Amino acid sequence: MAQINLKSDTVTKPTPEMLKAMMEAEVGDDVFGDDPTVNFLQDKAAKLFGKEASLFCPTGTMANQIAIQLHTNRLDEIICDKTSHIVHYEVGTFANLSGVCTRTVDGKEGKLTPELIKQNIRTYSDSSPITALVIIENSCNIAGGNYYTLDEVRAISETCKQANLKFHVDGARIFNVLVETKESPQDYGPLCDSISFCLSKGLGAPVGSLLVGSKEFIFKARRIRKSMGGGMRQVGYLAAAGIYALDNHIDRLAIDNQRARIIGETLSGLNYVSNVLPIRTNIVIFDVNPPWTGASFLAALEKHNIKVTIFGSPITIRLVTHLDFTAEMLDTLLQVLTSLQQ
C-alpha cells in the first residue's frame, strides 16, 4: 500500500513536469543578481501581488524575519495573534535577530480585528516597548486554516495606517485562501507593507518562499537575507519549480480544500472524535477521546501506512491535504478512520 503522508503539505515531491522545468532552467549566480530564472520568478511574484519587487528566500521563516527586521527597531513590539507562526514555529528569532518582542492577542479563531489592534497599541513610555508592526497569518495554521477576507485585511490595513504602524502579511498558504474567497492577490499590494508566501506548501515546489514589497524594501531585504546566510548561487533550478507551481498549481488547491472538508465531515460522525475545528482550507485539526491518545491514534494509523501529527496537546491531531494526496488515498483514509471506531 502506498504511504499516505498527511503530516503537512510540505511533504510533496515535484511532479514530472515540474522536474522537467527545473532541469531545463537557465541559471546564474543569484548573489550577483545574475540568475535569470530567479529574476523572472521575483518579477512574477511582485506583479502577482501588485507590488514593485520580491525576493526569493529559502524558507518562509527567513522571509518573515527579514520583514520584521526591516519594519522594526530594537526594543519595538509586534502585535500578532497568539497562534501566530512567528510565535510558535520561528524559534523566537524576532528577539534574537531583531531585538523585538511580541504582544500576542487572543483573537477569534486566529484572527485579529481592528478593535483588538487598537486595544493593544502601547502609548509611549520609557518603560515599555514601542508598538511598530502588525502581523497577520493568512491562512491561520493553528486555528485550523481559518482565513481573513480581503475586506477584513483592508480594515486592518486602514487601522495600521491611522496608527502609523507597519503591516506584514504572513501568507504562507494564502493561495489556499484565495481559491476559496475568489479574490485577487493583486489587491493585497496597496494594503500591506510586505507579504510573504510559500512555494513549498500547497503549491508543491520543493523549496522556497517569496517576500514581496516595494523596490526600496526589497533592496534592503537582499542585504538582510545575505546576513542570515540566505544568499544562494545557481538557485534558478529551484526558482523554476516555483514558476511552474505558480503557473499550474494554484487553481487545483480548491481540490485540497474540498478533500479536507470531506475528511472533517467523516470525523464529525465518529464516536472517538471531538472538537473538529471548522475546516475552511486544507488543514484538519481534531481531538480524540479516551481511551485513545494522540500517540495511540498515530500508531493505529501507522499500521495502515498513514502518517499524521500530534498537534499542540496530547489528544490533538492535525492532518493537511496536498498535491500528492489522491482521491484513492482519500477513500482509503476515510475507510481506516471509520474502522477505528470501538
Secondary structure, 3 states (H helix, E strand, C coil): CCCEECCCCCCCCCCHHHHHHHHCCCCCCHHHCCCHHHHHHHHHHHHHCCCCEEEEECCHHHHHHHHHHHHCCCCEEEEEECCCHHHHCCCCHHHHHHCCEEEEECCECCECCHHHHHHHCCCCCCCCCEEEEEEEECCECCCCCECCCHHHHHHHHHHHHHCCCEEEEECCCHHHHHHHHCCCHHHHCCCCCEEEEECCCCCCCCCCEEEEECHHHHHHHHHHHHHCCCCCCCCHHHHHHHHHHHHHCCCCHHHHHHHHHHHHHHHHCCCCEECCCCCCCCEEEEEECCCCCHHHHHHHHHCCCEECEECCCCCEEEEECCCCCCHHHHHHHHHHHHHCCC
